[in-house]
Amino acid sequence: MNVFEVTGGKRLKGDIVPQGAKNEALQIISAVLLTPEPVTITNIPDILDVNLLIELLGEMNVGIERPSRDTCIFKADNVNIDYLHSEAFKKKSGRLRGSVMLAGPMLSRFRKAFIPKPGGDKIGRRRLDTHIIGFEKLGAEFNYHPEDGFFHLEAPNLTGTTLLLDEPSVTGTANIIMAAVMAKGTTTIYNAACEPYIQQLSKMLIRMGAKISGVGSNLLVIEGVSYLGGTQHRMLPDMIEIGSFIGLAAMIQSDITIKNAGIEHLGIIPEKFRQLGIQMEFKGDDIHIPEQEIYEIQRYLDGGVLTIYDHPWPGFTPDLLSIVLVTAIQAKGSVLIHQKMFESRLFFVDKLIDMGAQIILCDPHRAVVIGLEREQKLRGITMSSPDIRAGVSLLIAALSAEGKSIIQNIEQIDRGYQYIDERLKNIGAEISRKSI
């Protein structure tokens, strides 16, 4: 088992470049199955989840060239469909929540798909209803086979339809888009997710020959086509990693510049960190966070305590609530963190309390953080990472703490953040990866 050994209290300084967007990568790489022609993808994050998906495609007999770690050329001209119903696929894809993204393109091009019980984070129940209901309305037949643990989907005739999604699920929207692009007729998706990742996927598919209108809105209209061709695509910078670096810089009083941040795609994220009192300036496409002694959490105009909660885009992403929570520990003032989407994502706060944070866990969805104002430092402890975002939050806390911390289960962090220890060491962090 690998752990991070962190000695906290070191102020960092320098430039850091965000990786490609993890959540975009899982959709974009799945979409290569829609065409037999070559698809070149760049700025791919070199992380566990994405590498697992690329391995899955390779085992499906998709041709893969990887001239560099951030670039892949895919050619899905000889796909082994039967592999998707194998024990090997079930075992590997069960470790990866993103494997469900293969279903849409498989239905679209090959008219059948298999979905194993999904894996990934332990952050609460993640249902597949939006995906399955969307596929069924397009004409797919859906059956669950308990004897093999697979959802079986078949669609001899995918036909366009009108869909009103019960929730604006990002992965659900992406999967339905990919299923609909080669369906017969027109598909209308209302209450669609409109995150930058969905916009990126839509733009890529349009370059491949798809007919999609309404990109960037929650109403998408897709006119089915009979064939999609190859293309080239570059991933956006990872907005979750950018938010993590903003919180890191403030928490440990560091002077950091985030290079090539894709500011136009960050939406409300910078504003939410400004509400915590964090100063930042935009220089071209770079974000500079200066060293800051005190950052004070804003109050509402009537004097009420600030609440930060997750909401579908263009609201605040749930993936950054853990980062906001840990950043608020050393702020001046108080904030209520309301995690609406997942019922287990705040349970890591017990480790932060053990480190000396003043946090009241109200229930599985809400926590109040009472800022320490740097009057006392957190103390280093041994802790375990329960999921990707909580893991990085614990890492930020450890880097700000007095003494040494051990973070276990860092495979969770590696699922979402590439070479995080090496990149942080390059700007002054004292962190090492050790096997125990």
VEXLO-342404 format. One record per atom (N, C-alpha, C): x negated, y, z. Coordinates in steps of 0.2 Angstrom, whole numbers, padded with zeros to 4 digits, always signed. Atoms other than C-alpha are relative to their C-alpha. Example, Ala and Ser with C-alpha at 12.3 -4.5 7.8 and 13.67 -1.06 7.14 Angstrom:
<rs>
-0004-0006+0000
-0062-0022+0039
-0004+0006+0000
+0004-0006-0001
-0068-0005+0036
+0004+0005+0003
</rs>
This chain:
<rs>
-0004-0006+0000
+0000+0000+0000
-0004+0006+0000
+0003-0006+0001
-0006+0017-0005
+0003+0006+0005
-0002-0005-0004
-0005+0032+0007
-0003+0007-0002
+0004-0007+0001
-0009+0051+0006
-0002+0002+0007
+0002-0003-0006
-0020+0057+0020
-0002+0007-0001
+0000-0008+0001
-0018+0076+0022
-0002+0003+0006
+0002-0004-0005
-0027+0088+0032
+0002+0007-0001
-0004-0006+0001
-0016+0103+0034
-0004+0007+0002
+0002-0007-0002
-0019+0122+0036
-0005+0003-0005
+0005-0003+0005
-0030+0125+0021
+0004+0004-0005
-0004-0005+0005
-0024+0140+0010
-0003-0002-0007
+0002+0002+0007
-0024+0136-0008
-0001+0006-0005
+0001-0006+0005
-0029+0148-0023
-0002-0003-0006
+0002+0002+0007
-0029+0146-0041
+0006-0001-0005
-0005+0001+0005
-0019+0141-0057
+0002-0008+0000
-0003+0007+0000
-0008+0125-0058
+0005+0000-0006
-0004+0001+0006
+0000+0119-0074
+0006-0005+0001
-0005+0005-0002
+0017+0110-0072
+0000-0005-0006
-0001+0006+0004
+0020+0093-0080
+0006+0001-0005
-0006+0000+0003
+0033+0090-0093
+0006-0003+0004
-0006+0001-0004
+0051+0088-0087
+0002-0007+0001
-0002+0007-0001
+0054+0071-0079
+0007-0002-0003
-0007+0001+0001
+0073+0072-0081
+0002+0000-0008
-0001+0000+0007
+0072+0077-0099
-0003-0006-0004
+0004+0005+0003
+0059+0064-0103
+0004-0007-0001
-0004+0007+0000
+0071+0049-0098
+0005+0000-0006
-0005-0001+0006
+0084+0056-0111
-0003+0000-0007
+0003+0000+0007
+0073+0060-0125
-0004-0006-0002
+0003+0006+0002
+0063+0044-0125
+0005-0005-0001
-0006+0005+0001
+0079+0034-0124
+0003+0001-0007
-0003-0002+0007
+0085+0044-0140
-0004-0003-0006
+0004+0002+0005
+0071+0037-0150
+0003-0007-0003
-0003+0006+0003
+0081+0021-0152
+0006+0001-0005
-0006-0002+0005
+0094+0031-0163
-0003-0001-0007
+0003+0000+0007
+0082+0030-0178
-0005-0005-0001
+0005+0004+0002
+0071+0018-0187
-0007+0004-0002
+0006-0004+0002
+0059+0032-0192
-0004+0002+0006
+0005-0002-0005
+0044+0039-0182
+0003+0006+0004
-0002-0006-0005
+0048+0051-0167
-0006+0001+0004
+0006-0002-0004
+0033+0060-0160
+0003+0005+0006
-0002-0004-0006
+0036+0067-0142
-0007+0002+0004
+0006-0003-0004
+0023+0078-0133
+0002+0003+0007
-0001-0002-0006
+0021+0085-0116
+0004-0005+0005
-0004+0006-0004
+0027+0068-0108
-0004+0000+0006
+0003+0000-0007
+0024+0068-0089
-0003-0008+0001
+0003+0007-0001
+0012+0053-0085
+0002-0002+0007
-0003+0002-0007
+0023+0047-0070
+0003-0007-0001
-0002+0007+0000
+0029+0030-0065
+0007-0001-0003
-0006+0001+0003
+0047+0032-0070
+0000+0000-0008
+0000-0001+0008
+0043+0038-0088
-0004-0006-0003
+0004+0006+0003
+0029+0025-0090
+0004-0007+0000
-0004+0006+0000
+0041+0011-0085
+0005+0000-0006
-0005+0000+0006
+0054+0017-0098
-0004-0001-0007
+0004+0002+0006
+0040+0017-0111
-0002-0007-0001
+0002+0007+0000
+0035+0000-0106
+0006-0004-0002
-0006+0004+0002
+0053-0006-0108
+0001+0001-0007
-0001-0001+0007
+0054+0001-0125
-0005-0004-0004
+0005+0004+0003
+0038-0008-0130
+0002-0007+0001
-0002+0006-0001
+0045-0024-0123
+0006-0002-0004
-0005+0001+0005
+0060-0021-0134
-0002+0000-0007
+0003+0001+0007
+0048-0022-0149
+0000+0007-0004
+0001-0006+0003
+0048-0003-0152
-0007+0001-0001
+0007-0001+0001
+0032+0002-0160
-0002+0007+0004
+0002-0006-0005
+0022+0014-0148
-0007+0001-0002
+0007-0002+0000
+0006+0024-0152
+0000+0005+0005
+0001-0005-0006
-0001+0034-0137
-0007+0003-0001
+0007-0003+0001
-0015+0045-0144
-0003+0004+0006
+0002-0003-0007
-0015+0054-0127
+0005-0001+0005
-0005+0002-0005
-0007+0052-0111
+0007+0004+0000
-0006-0004+0000
+0005+0066-0114
+0004+0000-0007
-0003+0000+0006
+0010+0061-0132
+0001-0007-0002
-0002+0006+0002
+0019+0046-0139
+0003+0001-0007
-0004+0001+0006
+0024+0041-0157
+0004-0006+0000
-0005+0006+0000
+0039+0029-0157
+0002-0002-0006
-0003+0002+0006
+0045+0019-0171
+0005-0006+0002
-0005+0006-0002
+0061+0008-0167
+0003-0003-0006
-0002+0003+0007
+0062-0001-0184
+0001-0007+0001
+0000+0007+0000
+0062-0018-0177
+0002-0002+0007
-0001+0001-0007
+0071-0018-0160
+0003-0007+0001
-0002+0006-0002
+0074-0034-0151
+0006+0001+0005
-0006-0001-0004
+0092-0032-0145
+0001-0005+0006
-0001+0005-0005
+0092-0048-0135
-0004+0001+0006
+0004-0001-0006
+0078-0043-0124
+0004+0004+0006
-0004-0004-0004
+0091-0031-0116
+0005-0004+0005
-0004+0004-0004
+0100-0046-0109
-0004-0005+0004
+0004+0005-0003
+0085-0055-0102
-0001+0002+0007
+0002+0000-0007
+0079-0058-0084
-0005+0005+0001
+0006-0004+0000
+0063-0048-0088
+0003+0007+0000
-0003-0007+0001
+0074-0032-0093
+0003+0001+0006
-0004-0001-0006
+0085-0034-0078
-0005+0002+0006
+0005-0001-0006
+0070-0035-0066
-0003+0007-0001
+0003-0006+0000
+0061-0020-0073
+0004+0006+0000
-0004-0006+0000
+0075-0009-0077
+0004+0001+0007
-0003-0001-0007
+0082-0012-0059
-0004+0004+0004
+0004-0004-0004
+0068-0002-0053
+0000+0007-0002
+0000-0007+0003
+0072+0013-0064
+0008+0002-0001
-0006-0003+0001
+0088+0023-0063
+0001+0002-0007
-0001-0002+0007
+0085+0030-0080
+0001-0005-0005
-0001+0005+0005
+0086+0014-0089
+0007+0000-0002
-0007+0000+0002
+0105+0017-0090
+0000+0004-0006
+0000-0004+0005
+0100+0030-0103
-0001-0004-0007
+0000+0004+0006
+0097+0016-0116
+0006-0002-0003
-0006+0003+0003
+0115+0011-0117
+0003+0004-0005
-0003-0004+0005
+0121+0026-0127
-0003-0001-0007
+0002+0001+0007
+0109+0025-0141
+0000-0007-0003
-0001+0007+0002
+0110+0006-0141
+0007-0001-0003
-0007+0001+0002
+0129+0007-0143
+0001+0004-0007
+0000-0004+0006
+0127+0021-0156
-0002-0004-0006
+0004+0003+0006
+0115+0011-0168
+0002-0007+0000
-0001+0007+0000
+0118-0007-0163
+0006-0003+0002
-0007+0002-0002
+0135-0007-0156
+0001-0005+0005
+0000+0003-0006
+0131-0016-0141
-0005+0002+0005
+0005-0002-0005
+0122-0013-0124
+0001-0004+0006
-0001+0003-0007
+0119-0021-0107
-0003+0005+0005
+0002-0004-0006
+0117-0011-0091
-0001-0004+0006
+0000+0003-0006
+0110-0019-0076
+0001+0005+0006
-0001-0004-0006
+0113-0013-0058
-0005+0005+0000
+0006-0004+0001
+0103+0003-0058
-0003+0001+0007
+0004-0001-0006
+0089+0007-0046
-0002+0007+0001
+0002-0007-0001
+0079+0022-0041
+0000+0002+0007
+0000-0003-0007
+0081+0034-0026
+0005-0004+0005
-0005+0002-0005
+0089+0029-0010
+0002+0006+0003
-0003-0006-0002
+0098+0045-0009
+0008+0000+0001
-0007+0000+0000
+0116+0039-0009
+0002-0003-0006
-0003+0003+0006
+0128+0031-0021
+0000+0004-0006
+0000-0003+0006
+0126+0035-0039
+0004-0004-0005
-0005+0004+0004
+0141+0029-0049
-0001+0001-0008
+0001+0000+0007
+0141+0025-0067
+0007+0001-0004
-0007-0001+0003
+0160+0029-0070
+0000+0004-0006
+0000-0005+0006
+0157+0044-0081
-0003-0003-0006
+0003+0003+0006
+0146+0034-0093
+0005-0005-0003
-0004+0005+0003
+0157+0019-0094
+0007+0002-0003
-0007-0003+0003
+0174+0029-0096
-0001+0003-0006
+0001-0003+0006
+0166+0039-0109
-0001-0005-0006
+0001+0006+0005
+0160+0023-0119
+0006-0003-0002
-0006+0004+0001
+0177+0015-0117
+0004+0005-0004
-0004-0005+0004
+0186+0031-0124
-0003+0000-0007
+0003+0000+0007
+0174+0030-0139
+0001-0007-0004
-0002+0007+0003
+0180+0012-0142
-0004-0006+0002
+0004+0006-0003
+0168+0001-0132
+0004-0004+0005
-0003+0005-0005
+0174-0014-0123
-0005-0001+0006
+0004+0000-0006
+0167-0015-0105
+0002-0006+0004
-0001+0005-0005
+0165-0030-0094
-0006-0001+0004
+0006+0002-0004
+0155-0034-0079
+0000-0007+0002
+0001+0007-0001
+0148-0051-0077
-0004-0001+0006
+0003+0001-0007
+0144-0055-0059
-0006-0005+0000
+0004+0006+0000
+0135-0071-0064
-0007+0002-0002
+0006-0003+0003
+0121-0061-0073
-0002+0007+0003
+0001-0007-0003
+0123-0044-0064
-0001+0005-0006
+0000-0005+0005
+0125-0035-0081
+0007+0003-0001
-0006-0003+0003
+0138-0023-0087
-0001-0001-0008
+0000+0001+0007
+0142-0029-0105
+0004+0005-0004
-0004-0005+0004
+0147-0016-0118
-0001-0002-0008
+0000+0002+0007
+0152-0020-0136
+0005+0005-0003
-0004-0005+0004
+0158-0007-0149
-0001-0001-0007
+0000+0001+0008
+0161-0014-0167
+0001+0006-0003
-0002-0006+0003
+0169+0002-0171
+0001+0006+0005
+0000-0006-0004
+0164+0018-0162
+0004+0006-0003
-0004-0005+0003
+0177+0032-0165
+0000+0006+0004
-0001-0006-0004
+0177+0050-0160
+0006+0001+0003
-0005-0001-0004
+0188+0056-0147
+0000+0006+0004
+0001-0006-0004
+0192+0070-0135
-0001-0003+0007
+0002+0002-0006
+0184+0068-0118
+0000+0006+0005
+0000-0005-0005
+0187+0078-0102
-0004-0004+0006
+0004+0004-0005
+0173+0072-0090
+0003+0001+0007
-0002-0001-0007
+0178+0069-0072
-0005+0004+0004
+0006-0004-0003
+0161+0077-0067
-0005+0002-0005
+0005-0002+0005
+0148+0086-0077
-0007-0003+0001
+0006+0004-0001
+0135+0072-0075
-0005+0001-0006
+0005-0001+0005
+0119+0076-0084
-0001-0006-0004
+0001+0006+0004
+0115+0058-0088
+0006-0003-0003
-0006+0002+0003
+0133+0054-0091
+0001+0004-0007
-0001-0004+0006
+0134+0068-0104
-0005-0002-0005
+0005+0002+0005
+0118+0063-0112
+0001-0006-0003
-0002+0007+0003
+0123+0045-0114
+0006+0001-0005
-0006-0001+0004
+0140+0050-0121
-0002+0004-0007
+0003-0003+0006
+0131+0062-0133
-0003-0005-0005
+0003+0004+0004
+0120+0049-0139
+0004-0006-0003
-0005+0005+0002
+0134+0036-0141
+0004+0003-0006
-0005-0003+0005
+0145+0049-0151
-0004+0002-0006
+0003-0003+0006
+0132+0055-0164
+0001-0004-0006
-0002+0004+0006
+0135+0041-0175
+0006-0004+0000
-0007+0003+0000
+0153+0037-0171
+0004+0003-0006
-0004-0002+0005
+0166+0039-0184
+0004+0005+0002
-0005-0006-0002
+0175+0056-0183
-0004+0005+0004
+0003-0006-0004
+0173+0070-0171
+0002-0002+0007
+0000+0001-0008
+0170+0069-0152
+0000+0007+0003
+0001-0006-0004
+0174+0083-0141
-0001-0001+0007
+0001+0002-0007
+0167+0083-0124
+0001+0007+0004
-0001-0006-0004
+0174+0096-0111
-0002-0002+0007
+0003+0000-0006
+0166+0099-0094
-0006-0004-0001
+0006+0003+0001
+0150+0093-0101
-0005+0003+0004
+0005-0003-0003
+0134+0096-0092
-0004+0004-0005
+0003-0004+0005
+0124+0110-0100
-0007+0002+0003
+0007-0001-0002
+0107+0109-0091
-0005+0001-0006
+0005-0001+0005
+0092+0114-0101
-0002-0007-0003
+0002+0006+0003
+0088+0095-0103
+0005-0002-0005
-0005+0002+0005
+0105+0092-0112
-0001+0005-0006
+0001-0004+0006
+0101+0107-0123
-0006-0002-0004
+0006+0002+0003
+0084+0100-0127
+0002-0006-0004
-0002+0006+0003
+0092+0083-0131
+0004+0002-0006
-0004-0002+0005
+0105+0091-0142
-0004+0003-0006
+0004-0003+0006
+0092+0101-0152
-0004-0005-0003
+0003+0005+0004
+0082+0086-0155
+0004-0004-0004
-0004+0004+0004
+0096+0076-0161
+0003+0004-0006
-0001-0004+0006
+0101+0091-0173
-0005-0001-0005
+0005+0001+0005
+0084+0090-0180
+0000-0007-0003
+0000+0006+0003
+0086+0072-0183
+0006-0001-0005
-0005+0001+0005
+0102+0075-0193
+0007+0000+0004
-0007+0000-0004
+0116+0075-0179
+0003+0007-0001
-0004-0006+0000
+0130+0088-0180
+0003+0001+0006
-0003-0002-0007
+0133+0096-0163
+0000+0007+0000
-0001-0008-0001
+0140+0113-0159
+0002+0001+0007
-0001-0001-0007
+0142+0121-0142
-0005-0001+0004
+0006+0001-0005
+0125+0118-0136
-0002+0006+0004
+0001-0005-0005
+0122+0127-0120
+0006+0002+0004
-0006-0001-0004
+0140+0127-0115
+0003-0006+0003
-0003+0006-0003
+0151+0115-0106
+0006-0003-0005
-0004+0003+0005
+0161+0111-0122
-0004-0001-0007
+0004+0002+0005
+0152+0101-0135
+0005-0004-0005
-0004+0003+0005
+0159+0096-0152
-0005-0004-0004
+0005+0004+0004
+0150+0081-0161
+0004-0003-0006
-0003+0003+0006
+0154+0076-0179
-0005-0006-0002
+0004+0005+0001
+0148+0059-0181
-0004-0001-0007
+0003+0001+0006
+0135+0055-0195
-0002-0008+0000
+0001+0007+0001
+0130+0038-0202
-0008-0002+0001
+0007+0001-0001
+0111+0040-0200
-0004+0006+0003
+0004-0005-0003
+0098+0049-0190
-0008-0001-0002
+0007+0001+0002
+0080+0052-0195
-0005+0002+0005
+0005-0002-0004
+0063+0055-0187
-0001+0007+0002
+0001-0007-0001
+0057+0071-0179
-0006+0001+0005
+0005-0001-0005
+0045+0079-0167
+0003+0004+0006
-0003-0004-0005
+0049+0086-0150
-0005+0001+0006
+0005-0001-0006
+0040+0094-0135
+0004+0002+0006
-0003-0001-0007
+0046+0093-0117
-0001+0007+0003
+0000-0006-0004
+0050+0108-0107
-0005-0001+0006
+0004+0001-0007
+0039+0111-0091
+0006-0002+0005
-0005+0002-0005
+0047+0103-0076
+0002+0005+0005
-0002-0005-0004
+0058+0115-0067
+0000-0002+0007
+0000+0002-0007
+0058+0105-0051
-0007+0000+0003
+0007-0001-0003
+0039+0104-0050
-0001+0008+0001
+0001-0007-0001
+0039+0123-0053
+0003+0003+0006
-0003-0002-0006
+0051+0126-0039
-0004-0003+0006
+0004+0003-0005
+0040+0114-0028
-0006+0004+0001
+0006-0003+0000
+0025+0124-0032
+0001+0007+0003
-0002-0007-0003
+0034+0141-0027
+0001-0001+0007
-0001+0002-0008
+0039+0133-0010
-0007-0001+0003
+0006+0002-0003
+0022+0126-0007
-0004+0007+0001
+0004-0006-0001
+0013+0143-0010
+0002+0004+0005
-0003-0004-0006
+0025+0152+0002
-0002-0003+0006
+0001+0004-0006
+0024+0139+0015
-0007+0000+0003
+0007+0001-0002
+0005+0138+0016
-0004+0006-0001
+0004-0007+0001
+0001+0157+0013
-0005-0001-0006
+0005+0001+0006
-0007+0153-0004
+0001+0005-0006
+0000-0004+0006
-0011+0163-0019
+0000-0005-0006
+0000+0005+0006
-0005+0152-0034
+0003+0003-0006
-0003-0002+0006
-0001+0156-0052
+0002-0007-0004
-0003+0006+0004
+0010+0143-0061
+0000+0002-0007
+0001-0001+0007
+0005+0143-0079
+0005-0003-0005
-0004+0003+0005
+0016+0141-0094
+0006-0003+0003
-0006+0003-0004
+0032+0139-0083
+0006+0000-0004
-0006+0000+0003
+0045+0141-0096
+0005+0004+0003
-0004-0004-0004
+0053+0155-0087
+0007+0001-0002
-0007-0001+0003
+0068+0157-0099
+0004-0006+0002
-0005+0006-0002
+0074+0140-0094
+0001-0002+0007
-0001+0002-0008
+0073+0141-0075
+0006+0002+0003
-0007-0002-0003
+0090+0149-0073
-0001+0004+0007
-0001-0004-0007
+0094+0154-0055
-0006-0002+0005
+0005+0002-0005
+0079+0145-0047
-0004+0005+0003
+0004-0005-0003
+0067+0160-0045
+0004+0004+0005
-0004-0004-0004
+0082+0170-0038
+0001-0004+0007
-0001+0004-0007
+0085+0156-0024
-0006+0001+0004
+0006-0001-0004
+0067+0157-0019
-0001+0007+0003
+0000-0007-0002
+0068+0176-0018
+0005+0001+0006
-0005-0001-0006
+0083+0174-0006
-0003-0002+0006
+0004+0002-0005
+0071+0165+0005
-0005+0006+0002
+0005-0005-0002
+0060+0181+0005
-0006-0001-0004
+0006+0002+0004
+0047+0174-0007
-0001+0005-0006
+0002-0005+0005
+0038+0187-0018
-0003-0004-0006
+0003+0003+0006
+0034+0182-0036
+0000+0005-0005
+0000-0004+0006
+0030+0191-0052
-0001-0004-0006
+0001+0003+0007
+0031+0186-0070
-0005+0003-0004
+0005-0003+0005
+0016+0188-0081
+0000-0004-0006
-0001+0004+0006
+0021+0183-0098
+0004-0006+0002
-0003+0006-0001
+0026+0165-0096
-0003-0003+0007
+0003+0002-0007
+0016+0163-0079
+0004+0003+0006
-0003-0003-0006
+0023+0165-0062
-0005+0000+0006
+0005-0001-0005
+0012+0172-0049
+0003+0001+0007
-0003+0000-0007
+0016+0169-0030
-0006+0003+0004
+0006-0002-0004
+0004+0180-0019
+0000-0003+0007
+0001+0002-0007
-0002+0176-0002
+0005+0004+0004
-0005-0004-0004
+0012+0181+0010
+0000-0002+0007
+0000+0002-0007
+0011+0182+0029
+0007-0002+0002
-0007+0001-0002
+0030+0183+0032
+0005+0001-0006
-0006+0000+0005
+0045+0179+0021
+0006+0000+0004
-0006-0001-0004
+0062+0184+0028
+0006-0002-0005
-0006+0002+0003
+0078+0175+0023
+0005+0005+0000
-0005-0005+0001
+0091+0186+0016
+0006-0002+0004
-0007+0001-0002
+0108+0188+0024
+0005+0003-0005
-0006-0003+0004
+0125+0191+0016
+0001+0007+0002
-0002-0007-0001
+0131+0209+0015
+0003+0001+0006
-0003-0001-0007
+0142+0206+0030
-0004-0002+0006
+0004+0003-0005
+0128+0199+0040
+0000-0007+0001
+0000+0007-0001
+0132+0181+0038
-0006-0004-0002
+0006+0004+0001
+0119+0167+0038
+0000-0002-0008
+0000+0002+0007
+0114+0163+0020
+0001-0008-0001
-0001+0007+0001
+0120+0146+0013
-0003-0001-0007
+0002+0002+0006
+0111+0138-0001
+0002-0007-0002
-0003+0007+0002
+0120+0123-0010
-0001-0001-0007
+0001+0002+0007
+0119+0113-0025
+0006+0001-0004
-0006-0001+0004
+0130+0115-0040
-0002-0001-0007
+0002+0001+0007
+0130+0110-0058
-0002+0006-0004
+0003-0006+0003
+0120+0121-0070
+0006+0004-0003
+0006-0004-0002
+0119+0136-0071
+0000+0001+0008
+0001+0000-0007
+0121+0133-0052
-0007-0003+0002
+0007+0002-0003
+0106+0128-0041
+0000-0008+0000
+0001+0007+0000
+0099+0110-0044
+0000-0003+0006
+0001+0004-0007
+0101+0097-0030
-0007-0002+0001
+0007+0003+0000
+0083+0091-0034
-0004+0005+0004
+0005-0004-0003
+0076+0107-0026
+0003+0002+0007
-0003-0002-0007
+0087+0108-0010
-0005-0002+0006
+0005+0003-0004
+0074+0097-0001
-0006+0005+0001
+0006-0005+0000
+0060+0110-0006
+0002+0006+0004
-0002-0006-0003
+0070+0125-0001
+0001-0001+0008
-0001+0002-0007
+0074+0116+0016
-0007+0001+0004
+0007+0000-0003
+0055+0113+0020
-0003+0007+0000
+0003-0006+0000
+0050+0130+0014
+0003+0005+0005
-0004-0005-0005
+0063+0139+0026
-0003-0001+0007
+0002+0001-0007
+0054+0131+0041
-0004+0005+0003
+0004-0006-0002
+0041+0145+0042
+0002+0007-0002
-0002-0007+0002
+0052+0159+0036
+0003+0004+0007
-0004-0004-0005
+0060+0173+0047
+0007+0000-0002
-0007+0000+0001
+0078+0170+0049
+0003-0007+0000
-0003+0007+0000
+0090+0155+0047
+0004-0001-0007
-0003+0002+0006
+0098+0146+0032
+0004-0006+0001
-0004+0006+0000
+0112+0133+0030
-0002-0003-0007
+0001+0004+0006
+0107+0120+0017
+0006-0005-0001
-0006+0004+0001
+0122+0111+0010
-0001-0004-0006
+0002+0004+0006
+0118+0096-0001
+0007-0004-0001
-0007+0002+0002
+0135+0092-0009
+0000-0007-0003
-0001+0006+0004
+0131+0078-0021
-0002-0007+0003
+0003+0006-0003
+0121+0065-0011
+0001+0000+0007
-0002+0000-0007
+0126+0059+0006
-0006-0002+0004
+0006+0002-0004
+0108+0053+0011
-0006+0004-0001
+0006-0004+0002
+0096+0066+0004
-0003+0004+0006
+0003-0004-0006
+0094+0076+0021
-0002-0004+0005
+0002+0004-0006
+0090+0061+0032
-0008+0000+0001
+0007-0001-0001
+0071+0065+0030
-0001+0005+0005
+0002-0006-0004
+0073+0080+0041
-0002-0002+0007
+0002+0002-0007
+0070+0069+0057
-0008+0000+0000
+0008+0000+0000
+0051+0068+0051
-0002+0008+0001
+0002-0007-0001
+0051+0087+0050
+0001+0003+0007
-0002-0002-0007
+0059+0089+0067
-0006-0003+0005
+0006+0003-0004
+0045+0077+0074
-0006+0004-0001
+0006-0004+0001
+0032+0089+0066
+0001+0007+0004
-0001-0007-0004
+0040+0104+0076
+0005+0005-0003
-0005-0004+0003
+0053+0111+0064
+0006+0001+0004
-0007-0002-0003
+0069+0119+0071
+0005-0001-0005
-0005+0002+0005
+0082+0110+0061
+0006-0004+0004
-0006+0004-0003
+0100+0105+0066
+0003-0003-0006
-0004+0004+0005
+0107+0091+0055
+0007+0000+0002
-0007-0001-0002
+0125+0095+0056
+0004-0007-0002
-0003+0006+0002
+0131+0080+0046
-0004-0003-0006
+0005+0003+0005
+0124+0069+0031
-0001+0006-0006
+0000-0005+0006
+0127+0085+0019
-0003+0006+0002
+0002-0007-0002
+0122+0100+0030
-0005+0000+0005
+0005-0001-0005
+0107+0106+0039
-0001+0007+0001
+0002-0007-0002
+0103+0122+0048
-0007+0001+0001
+0007-0001-0001
+0085+0128+0047
-0001+0007+0004
+0002-0007-0004
+0079+0141+0060
-0007+0001-0001
+0007-0001+0002
+0063+0148+0054
-0004+0002+0006
+0005-0001-0005
+0048+0148+0065
-0004+0006+0000
+0003-0006+0001
+0041+0164+0058
-0008+0000+0001
+0007+0002-0001
+0023+0156+0059
-0002+0001+0007
+0002+0000-0007
+0024+0158+0078
-0003-0006+0002
+0004+0006-0002
+0019+0140+0079
+0000-0004-0007
+0001+0004+0006
+0012+0128+0066
+0004-0007+0001
-0002+0007+0000
+0019+0111+0062
-0006-0004+0002
+0005+0005-0002
+0009+0096+0068
+0000-0006-0004
+0001+0006+0004
+0002+0082+0058
+0003-0006+0003
-0003+0006-0003
+0011+0065+0060
-0001-0005-0006
-0001+0006+0005
+0013+0048+0051
+0007+0000-0002
-0007+0000+0002
+0028+0048+0040
+0001-0004-0007
-0001+0003+0006
+0036+0039+0025
+0005+0003-0005
-0004-0004+0005
+0043+0046+0009
+0006-0004-0002
-0006+0004+0002
+0061+0040+0006
+0002+0001-0007
-0001-0001+0007
+0063+0048-0011
-0004+0005-0003
+0005-0004+0003
+0054+0058-0024
+0000+0007+0003
+0000-0007-0002
+0060+0076-0018
-0002+0000+0007
+0002+0000-0007
+0059+0072+0000
-0007-0001+0001
+0007+0001-0001
+0042+0065-0002
-0005+0006-0001
+0004-0006+0002
+0035+0081-0010
+0001+0005+0006
-0001-0005-0006
+0044+0091+0004
-0004-0002+0006
+0004+0003-0006
+0035+0080+0017
-0007+0002-0002
+0007-0001+0002
+0019+0083+0007
-0002+0008+0001
+0000-0007-0001
+0022+0102+0008
-0001+0002+0007
+0000-0001-0008
+0025+0101+0027
-0007-0002+0002
+0006+0002-0002
+0009+0091+0029
-0006+0005-0002
+0005-0004+0002
-0001+0103+0019
+0000+0007+0005
-0001-0006-0005
+0005+0117+0031
-0001-0001+0007
+0000+0001-0007
+0003+0108+0047
-0007+0000+0003
+0007+0000-0004
-0011+0108+0060
-0002-0008+0001
+0002+0007-0001
-0021+0092+0060
+0001-0005-0006
+0000+0005+0005
-0020+0076+0050
+0007-0003-0001
-0007+0004+0001
-0004+0068+0042
-0002-0006-0005
+0000+0006+0004
-0002+0051+0034
+0007-0001-0003
-0007+0000+0003
+0012+0050+0021
+0000-0007-0004
-0001+0006+0002
+0017+0032+0017
+0005+0000-0006
-0005+0001+0006
+0027+0025+0002
-0001+0006-0005
+0001-0006+0005
+0019+0038-0010
+0002-0002-0007
-0003+0002+0006
+0025+0027-0024
+0006+0004-0002
-0006-0004+0002
+0041+0037-0023
-0002+0007-0003
+0002-0006+0003
+0031+0053-0026
-0003+0000-0007
+0003+0001+0006
+0021+0046-0040
+0006-0001-0006
-0005+0001+0004
+0038+0042-0048
+0002+0007-0004
-0002-0007+0002
+0041+0061-0051
-0006+0005-0001
+0005-0005+0001
+0024+0070-0050
-0006-0003-0002
+0006+0003+0003
+0009+0066-0060
-0006+0003+0003
+0006-0002-0003
-0008+0067-0052
+0000+0005+0005
-0002-0006-0005
-0001+0078-0038
-0006+0001+0004
+0006-0001-0005
-0016+0074-0026
-0006+0003-0004
+0006-0003+0004
-0029+0078-0040
+0001+0008-0001
-0002-0007+0002
-0020+0094-0045
+0000+0005+0006
+0000-0004-0006
-0018+0100-0027
-0007+0001+0002
+0007+0000-0002
-0036+0096-0023
-0004+0006-0004
+0003-0005+0004
-0041+0107-0038
+0001+0007+0002
-0001-0006-0002
-0034+0122-0030
-0001+0001+0008
+0002-0001-0007
-0041+0119-0012
+0003-0005+0005
-0003+0004-0005
-0030+0106-0004
-0005-0006+0002
+0004+0005-0002
-0038+0093+0007
+0005-0006+0001
-0004+0006+0000
-0029+0077+0002
-0003-0006-0004
+0003+0006+0003
-0034+0059-0002
+0005-0005+0000
-0004+0006+0001
-0026+0044-0009
-0004-0006+0003
+0003+0006-0003
-0030+0028+0002
+0004-0006+0000
-0003+0006+0000
-0026+0010+0001
-0001-0003+0007
+0000+0003-0007
-0021+0002+0018
+0003-0007-0001
</rs>
